[in-house]
């Protein structure tokens, strides 16, 4: 039963990390009626929010593509911008570690208990750190949203916290299993 719980927790957390990596984490309403959406790699300025197919401008701040003025760091935001740019890589690393932990627990659940525990613990730390850094940096990183109240939430943000909860459970289960010598 322990192995099934570990495998399910690891793969389910990886499934929750997919929308966290791809979706928008926050929105900021502009006084002119438009709004900005921010993900772990993109900024989107929705110019016609009232329309069924709103016109928008986008910028990918990790690749340097799109409308670059949207991706410019805030005036005093060099450190938060750098932190925000590191979040995607850290979250992707957590995704890879969660999948690896699941695979290790499927392939060799008893002989590789210690490795499985280390991988789940590392995945938990990477995803938690990425989420906390994103929460701290996102409101202060970009010039486009400087001075606007940023609301964090949505499916991507919630998915990251679901993944953190599952990885905490998996890492606690695998660590106690190693400590107690369960098979």
Secondary structure as GFF3:
##gff-version 3
##sequence-region A 1 183
A	DSSP	alpha_helix	2	22	.	.	.	ID=ss1
A	DSSP	beta_strand	24	29	.	.	.	ID=ss2
A	DSSP	beta_strand	35	39	.	.	.	ID=ss3
A	DSSP	beta_strand	42	46	.	.	.	ID=ss4
A	DSSP	beta_strand	56	60	.	.	.	ID=ss5
A	DSSP	beta_strand	65	66	.	.	.	ID=ss6
A	DSSP	alpha_helix	68	71	.	.	.	ID=ss7
A	DSSP	alpha_helix	78	107	.	.	.	ID=ss8
A	DSSP	alpha_helix	113	141	.	.	.	ID=ss9
A	DSSP	beta_strand	150	152	.	.	.	ID=ss10
A	DSSP	alpha_helix	155	180	.	.	.	ID=ss11
###
